[in-house]
């Protein structure tokens, strides 16, 4: 992969991170192989719905066989494969098979629909798409059929679970053809296997523009973040991690997440839904020790725990991240769940901050933690990029050994999102305490954080604007006590257009294939938008109106 497509660290920084022991020359395929050799019979992944209890040896063997099947279908190093799976054991079989051959998983979330999946496939030039037949009442085979018809480069659709319909079953792919190798070496003959400094996968950014950006992560940098997270969170071979959030999301993948747990040699338990009724029985049965939630789910668990008949006493640590956790809610975790809270503030682009297990309670409930690495560089600056006085709020900039140097194949985004000397502009407004802990005060970017799901206002606006009756649309965040923020759309209709109802707008964008969590929660029809002194739409005033819960002007 060229550095133009995936900007990387300058040589002097890479040398520094290797010398410091951050980058140790490991690959994900090699990591799994070593765990399987050291602890072959230890359980690695539990899928309670399918009844799977895969040992490290079995996961390693499955990854090898599937990798051989992918190679036989001409999926090679550097090829992109969109992985669109719910919390099933096959998720790990697929990604480790791709890691083994150096192909790049492109992580999609179960909620993504036609708009997002078509874009991922087109933008990355994906050669394959991996799905479950159905999940939560949605038929992904229909989505796959439409996507393949529209994206000529997409050669394969593999169905990991359920009836494959007209597509190829993943189980058939894993049946290696005659003459294919039974195993795939960590470094295949000829020296063309994945290297530690090369890309391991592409993640989706929750950025603030209408075009999703893809985050290129290498084996070296991501594995370092796992190792650092494990050390801070106390994850080791005895840990049992409940993957309650979507497995492909960066938070449950790496903070310390399922990959961190597998790196430590622990056990990953997949939860089909993050609700207490699904999670609490698994915590009791599997003796779960650690899990991660976004704030709305943490509030649900806190409310449900006192009345549950299930034994939650094995749970030692609850990580809460994805959006800011209020101090009031944070104080309720320990009394309700009997475990230690760790606040997490991070981003798929890199930087991750944790409160420490031995931090004072006041620090845990009032801050969002401090960075993993001593080589995480933090700058807090004003609007002109001048550093602010310590303790004052400002824009957060960062660079370090696991923070990317640029988005994948996005030079225009990179020019805006990164400084000339490699600092990433996170878009967060923060202040730093005297102990080095960060307190998140808000977002500078025009982005909505709906219960931990990041939504680009421009993307939703573009879909609303496609309606023939709509003249203009602006989407802003509306405060919500449960989700943190909701999606509020202000709409101006075309002169003479037939009146619309809010439900009609919601139905229209849903039918265009937008993910459900991006559908506006509230639609207000207005005659005009407020403007700034230079004639631009004032989103500041729109956000203020949304916070007040009243229209700006009479509806049409």
KOLPATI-422954 format. One line per field, with one value per residue (C-alpha): residue in one letter; residue number from 1; y, z, x. Coordinates in pm, whole numbers, plus 50000, padded with zeros to 5 digits. Example, Ala and Ser with C-alpha at 12.3 -4.5 7.8 and 13.67 -1.06 7.14 Angstrom:
res	(a, s)
n	(1, 2)
north	(49550, 49894)
up	(50780, 50714)
east	(51230, 51367)
This chain:
res	(x, x, x, x, x, x, x, x, x, x, x, x, x, x, x, x, x, x, x, x, x, x, x, x, x, x, x, x, x, x, x, x, x, x, x, x, x, x, x, x, x, x, x, x, x, x, x, x, x, x, x, x, x, x, x, x, x, x, x, x, x, x, x, x, x, x, x, x, x, x, x, x, x, x, x, x, x, x, x, x, x, x, x, x, x, x, x, x, x, x, x, x, x, x, x, x, x, x, x, x, x, x, x, x, x, x, x, x, x, x, x, x, x, x, x, x, x, x, x, x, x, x, x, x, x, x, x, x, x, x, x, x, x, x, x, x, x, x, x, x, x, x, x, x, x, x, x, x, x, x, x, x, x, x, x, x, x, x, x, x, x, x, x, x, x, x, x, x, x, x, x, x, x, x, x, x, x, x, x, x, x, x, x, x, x, x, x, x, x, x, x, x, x, x, x, x, x, x, x, x, x, x, x, x, x, x, x, x, x, x, x, x, x, x, x, x, x, x, x, x, x, x, x, x, x, x, x, x, x, x, x, x, x, x, x, x, x, x, x, x, x, x, x, x, x, x, x, x, x, x, x, x, x, x, x, x, x, x, x, x, x, x, x, x, x, x, x, x, x, x, x, x, x, x, x, x, x, x, x, x, x, x, x, x, x, x, x, x, x, x, x, x, x, x, x, x, x, x, x, x, x, x, x, x, x, x, x, x, x, x, x, x, x, x, x, x, x, x, x, x, x, x, x, x, x, x, x, x, x, x, x, x, x, x, x, x, x, x, x, x, x, x, x, x, x, x, x, x, x, x, x, x, x, x, x, x, x, x, x, x, x, x, x, x, x, x, x, x, x, x, x, x, x, x, x, x, x, x, x, x, x, x, x, x, x, x, x, x, x, x, x, x, x, x, x, x, x, x, x, x, x, x, x, x, x, x, x, x, x, x, x, x, x, x, x, x, x, x, x, x, x, x, x, x, x, x, x, x, x, x, x, x, x, x, x, x, x, x, x, x, x, x, x, x, x, x, x, x, x, x, x, x, x, x, x, x, x, x, x, x, x, x, x, x, x, x, x, x, x, x, x, x, x, x, x, x, x, x, x, x, x, x, x, x, x, x, x, x, x, x, x, x, x, x, x, x, x, x, x, x, x, x, x, x, x, x, x, x, x, x, x, x, x, x, x, x, x, x, x, x, x, x, x, x, x, x, x, x, x, x, x, x, x, x, x, x, x, x, x, x, x, x, x, x, x, x, x, x, x, x, x, x, x, x, x, x)
n	(1, 2, 3, 4, 5, 6, 7, 8, 9, 10, 11, 12, 13, 14, 15, 16, 17, 18, 19, 20, 21, 22, 23, 24, 25, 26, 27, 28, 29, 30, 31, 32, 33, 34, 35, 36, 37, 38, 39, 40, 41, 42, 43, 44, 45, 46, 47, 48, 49, 50, 51, 52, 53, 54, 55, 56, 57, 58, 59, 60, 61, 62, 63, 64, 65, 66, 67, 68, 69, 70, 71, 72, 73, 74, 75, 76, 77, 78, 79, 80, 81, 82, 83, 84, 85, 86, 87, 88, 89, 90, 91, 92, 93, 94, 95, 96, 97, 98, 99, 100, 101, 102, 103, 104, 105, 106, 107, 108, 109, 110, 111, 112, 113, 114, 115, 116, 117, 118, 119, 120, 121, 122, 123, 124, 125, 126, 127, 128, 129, 130, 131, 132, 133, 134, 135, 136, 137, 138, 139, 140, 141, 142, 143, 144, 145, 146, 147, 148, 149, 150, 151, 152, 153, 154, 155, 156, 157, 158, 159, 160, 161, 162, 163, 164, 165, 166, 167, 168, 169, 170, 171, 172, 173, 174, 175, 176, 177, 178, 179, 180, 181, 182, 183, 184, 185, 186, 187, 188, 189, 190, 191, 192, 193, 194, 195, 196, 197, 198, 199, 200, 201, 202, 203, 204, 205, 206, 207, 208, 209, 210, 211, 212, 213, 214, 215, 216, 217, 218, 219, 220, 221, 222, 223, 224, 225, 226, 227, 228, 229, 230, 231, 232, 233, 234, 235, 236, 237, 238, 239, 240, 241, 242, 243, 244, 245, 246, 247, 248, 249, 250, 251, 252, 253, 254, 255, 256, 257, 258, 259, 260, 261, 262, 263, 264, 265, 266, 267, 268, 269, 270, 271, 272, 273, 274, 275, 276, 277, 278, 279, 280, 281, 282, 283, 284, 285, 286, 287, 288, 289, 290, 291, 292, 293, 294, 295, 296, 297, 298, 299, 300, 301, 302, 303, 304, 305, 306, 307, 308, 309, 310, 311, 312, 313, 314, 315, 316, 317, 318, 319, 320, 321, 322, 323, 324, 325, 326, 327, 328, 329, 330, 331, 332, 333, 334, 335, 336, 337, 338, 339, 340, 341, 342, 343, 344, 345, 346, 347, 348, 349, 350, 351, 352, 353, 354, 355, 356, 357, 358, 359, 360, 361, 362, 363, 364, 365, 366, 367, 368, 369, 370, 371, 372, 373, 374, 375, 376, 377, 378, 379, 380, 381, 382, 383, 384, 385, 386, 387, 388, 389, 390, 391, 392, 393, 394, 395, 396, 397, 398, 399, 400, 401, 402, 403, 404, 405, 406, 407, 408, 409, 410, 411, 412, 413, 414, 415, 416, 417, 418, 419, 420, 421, 422, 423, 424, 425, 426, 427, 428, 429, 430, 431, 432, 433, 434, 435, 436, 437, 438, 439, 440, 441, 442, 443, 444, 445, 446, 447, 448, 449, 450, 451, 452, 453, 454, 455, 456, 457, 458, 459, 460, 461, 462, 463, 464, 465, 466, 467, 468, 469, 470, 471, 472, 473, 474, 475, 476, 477, 478, 479, 480, 481, 482, 483, 484, 485, 486, 487, 488, 489, 490, 491, 492, 493, 494, 495, 496, 497, 498, 499, 500, 501, 502, 503, 504, 505, 506, 507, 508, 509, 510, 511, 512, 513, 514, 515, 516, 517, 518, 519, 520, 521, 522, 523, 524, 525, 526, 527, 528, 529, 530, 531, 532, 533, 534, 535, 536, 537, 538, 539, 540, 541, 542, 543, 544, 545, 546, 547, 548, 549, 550, 551, 552, 553, 554, 555, 556)
north	(50000, 50333, 50604, 50824, 50588, 50532, 50801, 50656, 50767, 50941, 50721, 50912, 50855, 50488, 50436, 50608, 50392, 50073, 50177, 50251, 49899, 50016, 49846, 49493, 49355, 49148, 49068, 48960, 48630, 48561, 48663, 48406, 48138, 48192, 48184, 47862, 47703, 47813, 47742, 47521, 47402, 47732, 47874, 48180, 48265, 48179, 48231, 48141, 48168, 47922, 47714, 47760, 47736, 47762, 47698, 47893, 47590, 47566, 47937, 47917, 47613, 47774, 48090, 47884, 47687, 47995, 48180, 47895, 47915, 48290, 48243, 47980, 48239, 48488, 48708, 48827, 49055, 49414, 49324, 49485, 49276, 49443, 49250, 49314, 49072, 49082, 48938, 48586, 48368, 48371, 48738, 48634, 48342, 48582, 48864, 48638, 48456, 48792, 48897, 48577, 48651, 49027, 49114, 49409, 49379, 49689, 49695, 49770, 49777, 49571, 49891, 50000, 49976, 50034, 50387, 50300, 49953, 50061, 50345, 50119, 49872, 50137, 50356, 50071, 49868, 49573, 49233, 49054, 49118, 48896, 48892, 48690, 48586, 48765, 48955, 49136, 49088, 49230, 49025, 49111, 48889, 49136, 49418, 49211, 49141, 49509, 49605, 49349, 49460, 49818, 49755, 49561, 49508, 49309, 48951, 48755, 48756, 48508, 48422, 48339, 48225, 48118, 48013, 48153, 48175, 48238, 48321, 48107, 47975, 48060, 47695, 47598, 47854, 47694, 47356, 47399, 47262, 46978, 47085, 47390, 47419, 47295, 47576, 47929, 48029, 48357, 48460, 48266, 48135, 48402, 48666, 48827, 48785, 49068, 49270, 49440, 49791, 49727, 49781, 49531, 49672, 49979, 50125, 50375, 50722, 50887, 51218, 51538, 51551, 51378, 51144, 50869, 50842, 50520, 50478, 50272, 50075, 49876, 49561, 49746, 50044, 49863, 49578, 49836, 49997, 49654, 49579, 49921, 49890, 49547, 49678, 49971, 49769, 49464, 49226, 48897, 48527, 48494, 48774, 48707, 48992, 49034, 49182, 49353, 49631, 49554, 49352, 49559, 49889, 50024, 50048, 49680, 49573, 49736, 49910, 49658, 49476, 49139, 49172, 49290, 48991, 48748, 48912, 48841, 48482, 48542, 48451, 48655, 48602, 48737, 48894, 48901, 49219, 49463, 49475, 49353, 49060, 48922, 49030, 48952, 48574, 48557, 48745, 48489, 48181, 48272, 48458, 48769, 49000, 49301, 49465, 49799, 50006, 50342, 50573, 50500, 50128, 50184, 50370, 50075, 49831, 50054, 50066, 49691, 49557, 49605, 49398, 49117, 48758, 48698, 48690, 48976, 48944, 48829, 49165, 49358, 49643, 49830, 50056, 50337, 50530, 50636, 50955, 51157, 50990, 51233, 51262, 51179, 50856, 50766, 50779, 50518, 50244, 50108, 50094, 49942, 49693, 49633, 49690, 49954, 50212, 50300, 50597, 50577, 50865, 50780, 50768, 50512, 50738, 50655, 50832, 50647, 50778, 50576, 50654, 50415, 50146, 50304, 50662, 50841, 50808, 51179, 51149, 50848, 51015, 51364, 51301, 51095, 50958, 51010, 50865, 50510, 50598, 50823, 50904, 51025, 51396, 51624, 51984, 52199, 52506, 52802, 52879, 53008, 52694, 52870, 52657, 52764, 52809, 52474, 52405, 52615, 52464, 52437, 52216, 51880, 51787, 51468, 51248, 50930, 50567, 50451, 50768, 50761, 51014, 51035, 50881, 50621, 50772, 51110, 51387, 51670, 51544, 51495, 51853, 51972, 51707, 51695, 51966, 51991, 51828, 51533, 51626, 51496, 51752, 51547, 51801, 51768, 52058, 51956, 52078, 51900, 51872, 51907, 51526, 51500, 51373, 51505, 51649, 51655, 51970, 51919, 51890, 52152, 51961, 51958, 51606, 51437, 51178, 50976, 50730, 50673, 50650, 50936, 51091, 51340, 51614, 51676, 51315, 51325, 51667, 51537, 51262, 51499, 51740, 51464, 51483, 51668, 51887, 52001, 52332, 52322, 52124, 52161, 51892, 51960, 51786, 51811, 51743, 51425, 51303, 50940, 50933, 51244, 51387, 51322, 51409, 51720, 51824, 52170, 52168, 52440, 52324, 52438, 52715, 52559, 52211, 51987, 51995, 51723, 51559, 51467, 51097, 51136, 51282, 51002, 50739, 50895, 50886, 50537, 50413, 50561, 50304, 50522, 50343, 50354, 50545, 50832, 50884, 51222, 51188, 51521, 51710, 52076, 52267, 52633, 52928, 53033, 52955, 53202, 53357, 53486, 53835, 53714, 53536, 53181, 52956, 52987, 52634, 52779, 52934, 52615, 52412, 52664, 52631, 52252, 52267, 52477, 52227, 52491, 52575, 52881, 53003, 52881, 52551, 52528)
up	(50000, 49904, 50162, 49949, 50021, 50384, 50530, 50782, 51056, 50954, 50999, 51302, 51486, 51386, 51507, 51837, 51897, 51823, 52048, 52329, 52297, 52184, 51846, 51890, 51540, 51604, 51363, 51449, 51268, 51462, 51788, 51750, 51643, 51956, 52188, 52024, 52069, 52432, 52541, 52278, 52496, 52662, 52549, 52329, 52203, 52334, 52109, 52330, 52054, 51823, 52110, 52006, 52260, 52045, 52196, 52084, 51884, 51709, 51630, 51491, 51279, 51151, 51057, 50864, 50672, 50586, 50481, 50245, 50104, 50050, 49872, 49649, 49549, 49454, 49760, 49818, 50028, 50014, 49892, 50087, 50227, 50388, 50705, 50805, 51086, 51419, 51739, 51614, 51653, 51277, 51303, 51459, 51220, 50927, 51048, 51159, 50824, 50648, 50883, 50795, 50423, 50457, 50315, 50486, 50672, 50631, 50946, 50902, 51182, 51185, 51166, 50839, 50536, 50162, 50165, 50383, 50246, 49883, 49968, 50160, 49871, 49602, 49787, 49894, 49576, 49791, 49626, 49885, 50130, 50436, 50595, 50807, 50623, 50868, 51191, 51408, 51143, 50856, 50548, 50460, 50150, 49982, 50066, 49930, 49605, 49544, 49636, 49410, 49120, 49167, 49246, 48961, 49150, 49421, 49314, 49619, 49882, 50164, 50415, 50755, 50932, 50812, 50473, 50207, 49947, 49615, 49774, 49898, 50252, 50460, 50565, 50201, 50167, 50463, 50290, 50122, 49765, 49671, 49666, 49888, 50197, 50518, 50709, 50623, 50774, 50961, 50697, 50375, 50156, 49933, 50203, 50078, 50395, 50619, 50793, 51134, 50993, 50720, 50730, 50923, 50861, 50785, 51036, 50986, 51128, 51281, 51134, 51092, 50713, 50485, 50340, 50578, 50621, 50662, 50928, 50835, 51132, 51125, 51318, 51510, 51626, 51709, 51897, 52105, 52199, 52302, 52517, 52681, 52743, 52901, 53141, 53248, 53274, 53443, 53160, 53162, 53081, 53357, 53222, 53071, 52846, 52754, 52405, 52444, 52188, 51814, 51780, 51489, 51677, 51790, 52158, 52212, 51975, 52152, 52481, 52590, 52402, 52237, 52062, 52382, 52565, 52297, 52306, 52680, 52634, 52803, 52700, 52485, 52540, 52265, 52375, 52108, 52255, 52511, 52713, 53075, 52994, 52752, 52932, 53297, 53249, 53054, 53324, 53576, 53359, 53217, 53526, 53319, 53474, 53241, 52978, 52804, 52745, 52608, 52860, 52767, 52815, 53138, 53268, 53173, 53354, 53662, 53674, 53619, 53846, 54188, 54083, 53898, 54019, 53840, 54021, 53888, 54153, 53905, 53726, 53838, 53585, 53376, 53109, 52987, 52674, 52331, 52472, 52788, 53102, 53340, 53690, 53847, 53651, 53709, 54085, 54059, 53891, 54198, 54427, 54158, 53992, 54263, 54027, 53949, 53682, 53424, 53206, 52851, 52611, 52276, 51904, 51630, 51486, 51783, 52118, 52408, 52764, 53071, 53432, 53631, 53859, 54153, 54077, 54352, 54315, 54246, 53954, 53813, 53819, 53706, 53432, 53115, 53196, 53077, 52777, 52740, 52638, 52769, 52401, 52348, 52280, 52380, 52274, 52382, 52159, 52084, 51751, 51615, 51721, 52011, 52324, 52601, 52965, 53152, 53290, 53026, 52759, 52398, 52091, 52146, 51911, 51947, 51791, 51912, 51850, 51777, 51638, 51259, 51039, 50785, 50660, 50386, 50036, 50156, 50091, 50123, 50459, 50574, 50492, 50723, 50994, 51050, 51115, 50910, 51192, 51223, 51503, 51457, 51511, 51713, 51707, 52084, 52328, 52646, 52943, 53122, 53500, 53708, 53720, 53340, 53317, 53039, 53093, 52775, 52744, 52399, 52023, 51785, 51473, 51336, 51453, 51658, 51921, 51962, 52244, 52128, 51758, 51568, 51297, 51035, 51007, 50642, 50546, 50691, 50535, 50192, 50215, 50330, 50049, 49796, 49875, 49589, 49831, 50032, 49959, 50234, 50546, 50842, 51100, 51451, 51783, 52029, 52396, 52531, 52892, 52787, 52460, 52527, 52189, 51937, 51569, 51505, 51145, 51046, 50701, 50462, 50196, 49834, 49751, 49647, 49760, 49920, 50300, 50459, 50796, 51005, 50960, 50582, 50605, 50834, 50605, 50301, 50442, 50583, 50240, 50093, 50296, 50580, 50904, 51160, 51421, 51172, 51105, 51255, 51594, 51546, 51230, 51247, 50944, 50937, 50702, 50720, 50896, 51123, 50963, 51078, 50999, 50672, 50557, 50657, 50831, 51205, 51336, 51676, 51679, 51542, 51821, 52074, 51930, 51939, 52302, 52377, 52202, 52009, 51636, 51511, 51311, 51224, 51042, 50685)
east	(50000, 50147, 50201, 49974, 49683, 49780, 50008, 50248, 50485, 50809, 51116, 51243, 50914, 50894, 51251, 51169, 50861, 51053, 51341, 51093, 50951, 50609, 50630, 50761, 50728, 50414, 50132, 49780, 49823, 50141, 49978, 49700, 49946, 50158, 49856, 49737, 50079, 50107, 49747, 49582, 49292, 49208, 48872, 48919, 48568, 48222, 47918, 47620, 47359, 47533, 47668, 48033, 48312, 48623, 48963, 49268, 49380, 49043, 49027, 49381, 49292, 48973, 49161, 49416, 49157, 48955, 49269, 49351, 48998, 49030, 49363, 49206, 48947, 49219, 49180, 49533, 49749, 49627, 49276, 48993, 48708, 48404, 48315, 47953, 47876, 47692, 47840, 47909, 48217, 48269, 48366, 48698, 48746, 48708, 48930, 49215, 49200, 49231, 49512, 49697, 49706, 49749, 49406, 49240, 48910, 48694, 48485, 48115, 47859, 47537, 47330, 47488, 47265, 47277, 47416, 47713, 47789, 47783, 48018, 48259, 48271, 48313, 48562, 48789, 48756, 48650, 48670, 48454, 48174, 48105, 47759, 47520, 47207, 46979, 47014, 46759, 46490, 46694, 46791, 47151, 47139, 46906, 47144, 47435, 47251, 47182, 47538, 47702, 47482, 47602, 47971, 48137, 48465, 48286, 48360, 48246, 47974, 48027, 47753, 47900, 47582, 47239, 47107, 47343, 47067, 47239, 47576, 47864, 47862, 48167, 48180, 48232, 48512, 48687, 48678, 49017, 49027, 49255, 49617, 49559, 49777, 49619, 49786, 49885, 50214, 50250, 50505, 50424, 50703, 50847, 50837, 50515, 50310, 50190, 50458, 50418, 50451, 50192, 49817, 49608, 49257, 49045, 48802, 48524, 48565, 48262, 48378, 48186, 48154, 47907, 48169, 48284, 48660, 48853, 49118, 49425, 49561, 49885, 49969, 50241, 50038, 49714, 49879, 50064, 49733, 49600, 49903, 49890, 49516, 49560, 49822, 49603, 49281, 49431, 49340, 49532, 49488, 49226, 49008, 48666, 48551, 48185, 48158, 47821, 47861, 47900, 48221, 48358, 48339, 48675, 48576, 48479, 48756, 49048, 48967, 49083, 48811, 48801, 49137, 49302, 49157, 49277, 49620, 49631, 49513, 49177, 48823, 48583, 48210, 47986, 47659, 47385, 47233, 47369, 47048, 47050, 46821, 47081, 47397, 47327, 47273, 47601, 47790, 47669, 47723, 48065, 48190, 48257, 48519, 48522, 48305, 48250, 47936, 47831, 47658, 47293, 47349, 47540, 47234, 47012, 47240, 47256, 46875, 46833, 47107, 46941, 46641, 46819, 46822, 47154, 47487, 47700, 47971, 48238, 48229, 48536, 48554, 48300, 48449, 48225, 48315, 48199, 48048, 48093, 47956, 47793, 47936, 47600, 47569, 47935, 47883, 47606, 47812, 47986, 47682, 47458, 47693, 47952, 48245, 48505, 48427, 48689, 48608, 48744, 48786, 48933, 48891, 48934, 49205, 49426, 49454, 49287, 49263, 49163, 49103, 49323, 49189, 49372, 49269, 49076, 48701, 48667, 48909, 48724, 48383, 48488, 48747, 48779, 49124, 49479, 49664, 49789, 50142, 50419, 50474, 50117, 50165, 49878, 49825, 49530, 49507, 49284, 49118, 49450, 49643, 49816, 49852, 49618, 49711, 49709, 49362, 49186, 48964, 49069, 49090, 49258, 49544, 49745, 50010, 50174, 50265, 49909, 49750, 49731, 49910, 49631, 49307, 49309, 49312, 49182, 49437, 49183, 49058, 49415, 49508, 49230, 49254, 49631, 49887, 50204, 50398, 50161, 49920, 49565, 49289, 49041, 48757, 48715, 48712, 48895, 49089, 49372, 49385, 49699, 49723, 49723, 49366, 49145, 48799, 48591, 48384, 48228, 48280, 48404, 48305, 47954, 47886, 47617, 47705, 47386, 47450, 47807, 47722, 47886, 47667, 47780, 47519, 47606, 47535, 47183, 47123, 47215, 46956, 46681, 46769, 46702, 46329, 46154, 45957, 46260, 46431, 46695, 46780, 47009, 47075, 47204, 47241, 46954, 47038, 46884, 46907, 46929, 47126, 47333, 47235, 46959, 46930, 46720, 46647, 46527, 46363, 46250, 46004, 46006, 45756, 45428, 45531, 45273, 45292, 45504, 45483, 45785, 45709, 45726, 46077, 46189, 46040, 46207, 46560, 46505, 46398, 46715, 46910, 47039, 47130, 46850, 47050, 47100, 46728, 46624, 46459, 46284, 46192, 46088, 45958, 46067, 46037, 46403, 46728, 46907, 47214, 47548, 47674, 47825, 47510, 47599, 47350, 47407, 47417, 47492, 47143, 46991, 47151, 47023, 46671, 46696, 46803, 46496, 46272, 46075, 46064, 46250, 45953, 45603, 45596, 45480)
